[in-house]
């Protein structure tokens, strides 16, 4: 009995007569190789993403929370210091700028709304008005763009279709039906062989049920490669069958595989971008777990030092003389 974890190789080999592979056969092999590589890359990147998410959740974000709390404490300390009578005009101006900049960043980036009254104290317009203005300016432009798109869609729908366009659309629809039929033919072959409903033997029925779960999962995903592997695994087809696929059938298979390869590439790119946004690294630099682990360890160590430093700063700046000295260099 075939082993489920065995990876069945779907590939068209040169036949005994050593006849060179056709263009469609070569394309079939190329797409299979591409899908297999992308699938492997995707599995590895998912593992990397899970690892990074766990490390960020356990070690990175708690330090960010600590740092922002100490920043908020520092802003409150500077706000209290501003009320002191022994500060000169230059020192007060520096405090105003520092408080506004630090408070705005914490409110906007970390949603620490309790700092809004402090920010508003140093900016007569207030945080809510300042932060809302860009959105107000952008709104009409967004609405205008949507209106233009709607008009274009309406004009396109109203425009009568030419005979050539109708013919192209009819051809495209026929292609899509044939592609769907190609996948469904493979699927139905497996369904006929392994549907468990009429199986009297309970052990065999359970085996067929498990096979059908795999078949249905592959079909629902449109995964032609997985369906072909299942056919090989359960001896519904053999190498000779692959070598003798008609050119027309190969054409539809290749179109399906091309779409499948593109979907994998899109998913891979999306995951790379997600990981890049999560770590602050460029997308090309997030595919190596070793490199990301080193980078994360470095970032976390740096953040620990930063938290330790700001904690010491908050404590030290409570001293009036130290605060005055600090203002000279900020």
N, C-alpha and C positions, 0 to 999 in steps of 0.2 A: 504493500500500500504506500502511496507517495507520502512523503513527510511534508507537513504544512510549512515548516520553516525553511525548506529548501528553496533556493532562488532559481527558478527555471529561466533559462536563457532564451529569449525570443530574438532570433536572428536568422537571416537568410544567408546560407552558405553557398559557395560555388558547388554545383552538382558534379557528379562523377565524370561527366563529359568535359568538365573544365570550361564550360561556356561562361563567358564573362557576365557579371550581373548587369541587368538593365539599369537605366537611370532611375527608374521608380524603385527598384530593389535597393540600390545604393542609398537613395533618399530614405527609405524605410529603415535601414540599418542606422543611418546617421541620426535620425529622429529618436530611435530607440536608445541609442547611446546618450544622446542629449538629455532625454527624459530621466534616464537612470542616474546620470551625473547630477542633474538638478534636484532629483528626489533625495539623493545622498546629501547634497549641500544643504537642502532644506531641513532634513532631519538634524544635521549637525548644528545648524543655526538655531533651530528650535531649542535644542539642548543648551546652547550658549545663552539664549534669551532667558530661559528658565533660571539658569545659574545666576545671571546678572540681576534678574528681578529679585531673587532670594537674597543675594548679597546687598542690594540696594535697600531692600526692606529691612533687613536685619542690622546692617552696619552703617549705611550711608545716610538714609533719611533721618534716623534718630539724631545723628550729629548735626544735620541741617536744622532740625527743630531746636536743638540746644543753642546753636549759633544765633538763630533768629530771636530766640528768647533773650539772649544776652544783648543783642543789638537793640531790642526794644527797651531793655533796662538802661542801656547807655543813652538812648534818646530821652527817656524820662529824666535821667540824671542831668543831661545837658539842658533840658527844659527848666528844671529847677535852678540850675546854675545861672540861667539867663536872667532870673529875677534878682540876682544879687546886685547890690549897689556899687560894689568895688570894681566892676568890669568897665573897661573903657569902650569907646564907640567901635573901635576896630575889632575888639574881642566879641562884642555883641553881634556885629555884622557876620563874623566868622561862624558864630553859633547859629545864627538864623539860617545861613546857607547849609551848614552841616545838618541841622535838624530837618530842614525841608527835604534835602536830598535823601537822607537816610530813611525818614518817615515815609516819603513817597514810595520808595523802593519796597519797603516792608509791606505797606498797605496794598500796593499794586501786585506784587509778586507772591506774597504769602498770606494775603487777606487778613492782616492784623488790623481790623477796623477800629479797635479801641485806641489806636494812635491818630485817628482822624481829627479829634479835637485839638491835639497838639499841632498837627500839620496846619489846620485851619487858623490856628493862632498866629502863624508866621506867613500865611498867604491869604490875603483878603478875599480872593475868589473862592477858596475852599477846594478840597480834594475832589468832591463829587462833580463840581462844575468843570474843573480842569480835565479830569479823566473822561468826561462825557463829550467834550467838544469835538475830538477827532471822529467819534462815531456819528455825531450829528452832521458833520461835513461829508462823511462818506455815504450816508444814507441816500441822498438824492441820486448820487452817481450809481449806486447799486440798483436803485429802482429804475433809472434810465436804461441801464444795461439790460435788465430783465425785460423792459418794454421793447427794446430793439430786438431781442431774441424772439419774443412772442410775435412781433410783426413779421420777422423773417420766416418763422415757422408757419404762420398763417398764409403768407404769400406762396410759400413752397407747396402747401397743401392745396391751395386754390388753383395752382398752375396745372393745366391739362398735361397728361403724360403722353409723350411721343410714342410712336410705334416701336422705335429702337429701345426706348427706356422700358416699355412694357415687356419687350422680348427679353431684355437683360434681367428684369425682375422675375419673369417666369423661369428663366434659366437658373437663376439663383435659388428660387424656391425648390426647383427640381433637384438641384445639387444638395440642398439641405435635407430634403426628404431621403435622398439616396444615402447621405452620410448617416442620418438617423437609422435608416434601415440596415446599414452595414454593422453598426454597433448592436442593434437589436437582434440581428441574425446570430451573432456570436452569443449574445445573452440567452436567446431562446434555445439554442443548442444545449447550453448548460442547464437551463431550466427543465427541459425535457428529460435530461439524463438524471437530474438530482432532486427534482421536486419530491418532497417526502410524503405527501398526502396519501398516496396509494401504496406506500411501502408497508407490508405486513410485519416484517421483522423489526422489533423495537430498537435493537442495536444499530441496524442499518439505517433505520429511520432517523435516529439521533445523529448519525454520521452525515446523512444527506442534509439534515436541518442546518448543521454547522457549515457545510459547504455552501448551502443556499444563502446563508448570512453573508459570506464572503462574496458570492456572486452578485447579490443584490446591492451590497455596499459599492462594489466596483461599478456596477451599471448606473447607480444613482449619481456617482461622481463623474460619469462619462469617461472612466478610465479604461480605454481600449487595451492598453498594455497589460493591465492586471487581468482583464478577461482572457486575453490570449495566453497569459501565463497559466491561468486556471485550466484552459483547454489542454495545454501541454501537460500540466501536473496530473490531470485525471484522464490523460490519453484520449481526449476527444479529437486531437490533431497530433501530427508528428512533424518532424523536420521536412519530410517530403511534401507535406501539405503546404508549409510555408514557402518552399522553393517553387511550388507550382501555382501560387496565387495568380489569378488573372490580373493583367495590367489595370483593367478597369477597377477591380476590387482594391488593388494596391493604391490606386489614385485616391479612393475614398478613405482608405486606412491612413494614408499619408496626411490627408487634410485634417483628419481627426487628431492624429499624433502631433501635427504642427500646432493645432489649437491647444492641445494638452501641454505641449512644451512651453508655449507662450504663457499659459496660465501659471505654470510652475515658476517661470522667470518673473512674472508679475508679483507672485506671492513672495518670492525670494527677495526681490527689490523692496517690497513693502516692509518685510521683516527687517531688512538691513537698515532702512530709513527709520523704523521704529526703534531699533537698537541704537542707532546713531543719535537720535533725539534723546534717548534715555541716558546715554553716557556722555553726550557732548563731543563725541568723536566723529570724524568723517565716515561716510558709509563704507568706503573701501577699507577702512581700518577695523571693522568690527567682525570679521569672519574668523579670526583666530582666537580660540579660547585662552591659550597661553598668554597672548599679548593683552587681551582684555583683563585677564586675572591680574597680571602685573600692573596694568594701568589703574585698575580699581583699588588694589592694595596701596598704590602710591597716592591716589586721591584721598582715600580714607585716612591714611597716615597724615597727609597734609591737613586735612580737615580737623583731625584731632588736635594738631598743633595750633590751628587757628582758633578753635574753641577754647583751648587752654589760655591762649594769648588774650582773647577778648574778655574772658572771665577775669583775668588779672588786671586788664585795663579798667573794667568797670569798678573793681575794688580800689584801684590806685587813684582814679579820677574823682573819687569822692573827696580826696584831699584837695583843698583850694589851690595850694601852691603848685601841685603837680598838674592840675587842670590848666592853670595859666601857662605853664611851660608847654603843655601838650598843644594848646591853641596856637602857639607860635609856629609849630611845624605842621599844622593842618589847615 
